[in-house]
Amino acid sequence: MTRLAPAIFSLVLLAAGCGGDDSASVESQEFIVELELPLSSFQDDPEVFGQAGLSPNGRNGTRIVIRLDEPYKSTLEAEIRRGGCGGFRSISADYELGKVQDGELTTEVDVPTRDIRMGYALVVREPRKDDERARSRNRRDQDFDKGTCGDLSSAEPVD
């Protein structure tokens, strides 16, 4: 029996190594989302196209990198809103990301990547001309400025 114990222990150690961590866990995985949806249902295509990369930054943060296919003629603003691209739940942004200059922005938010991928959309748009008027409008009557959107829930894992 004493000879059998080391063999069983070796077998347990070997089994513990099997099926190891060949693939990245969801908490450490990077994702990419296409920014290709218009902000208004009256548009067929957005004026701007691009991609956004999401990667974990520490335990409770997400690094976001936005790259537009062609730099837009003016500075754009990026934000994250609850709801899909077809229906935002509020007029104001849940997370303001900053200005997209020359087609690029790298920033961070204090939300885990797994959480921000559930029910949020990333919006890149022209700055509003009149923020007060935009805030006072009824949500159903809201018209958005030029820009593009990507549903974060549709983000694909990066290989």
Backbone hydrogen bonds, N-H to C=O, Kabsch-Sander energy under -0.5 kcal/mol:
donor,donor_aa,acceptor,acceptor_aa,energy
5,A,1,M,-1.4
7,A,3,R,-0.9
8,I,4,L,-2.3
9,F,5,A,-2.6
10,S,6,P,-2.4
11,L,7,A,-2.1
12,V,8,I,-2.3
13,L,9,F,-2.3
14,L,10,S,-2.3
15,A,11,L,-2.4
16,A,12,V,-2.2
17,G,13,L,-1.2
18,C,14,L,-0.9
20,G,17,G,-1.1
22,D,20,G,-1.0
28,S,25,S,-1.3
29,Q,25,S,-0.8
29,Q,26,V,-0.5
31,F,54,L,-2.8
32,I,156,E,-2.5
33,V,52,A,-2.5
35,L,50,G,-3.1
36,E,34,E,-1.0
36,E,149,C,-1.1
37,L,149,C,-2.1
43,Q,40,S,-1.5
47,E,147,G,-0.7
50,G,35,L,-1.5
51,Q,67,R,-2.5
52,A,33,V,-2.3
53,G,65,V,-3.0
54,L,31,F,-3.0
55,S,63,R,-2.1
57,N,61,G,-2.5
62,T,109,V,-2.4
63,R,55,S,-3.5
64,I,107,T,-3.1
65,V,53,G,-2.2
66,I,105,L,-3.3
67,R,51,Q,-2.6
68,L,103,G,-2.8
69,D,49,F,-2.6
70,E,49,F,-0.5
76,L,100,V,-2.0
77,E,125,R,-3.6
78,A,98,G,-2.7
79,E,123,V,-2.4
80,I,95,Y,-2.9
81,R,121,A,-2.6
83,G,119,G,-3.7
84,G,87,G,-0.5
87,G,84,G,-1.4
89,R,82,R,-2.0
94,D,80,I,-2.0
95,Y,80,I,-2.0
97,L,78,A,-2.5
97,L,95,Y,-0.5
98,G,78,A,-1.2
100,V,76,L,-3.3
101,Q,99,K,-0.8
101,Q,104,E,-1.5
104,E,101,Q,-1.6
105,L,66,I,-1.8
107,T,64,I,-2.6
109,V,62,T,-2.2
111,V,109,V,-1.3
113,T,61,G,-0.6
115,D,112,P,-0.6
116,I,112,P,-2.2
117,R,113,T,-1.2
118,M,115,D,-1.6
119,G,117,R,-0.8
121,A,81,R,-2.8
122,L,150,G,-2.8
123,V,79,E,-3.2
123,V,121,A,-0.5
124,V,148,T,-2.6
125,R,77,E,-2.8
126,E,146,K,-2.8
134,A,130,D,-1.9
135,R,131,D,-2.3
136,S,132,E,-1.6
137,R,133,R,-0.9
141,D,138,N,-0.8
142,Q,138,N,-0.5
142,Q,139,R,-0.9
148,T,124,V,-3.0
149,C,37,L,-1.6
150,G,122,L,-2.0
152,L,120,Y,-2.0
152,L,150,G,-0.5
153,S,120,Y,-0.7
154,S,151,D,-1.4
155,A,152,L,-1.5
156,E,32,I,-2.8
158,V,30,E,-2.6
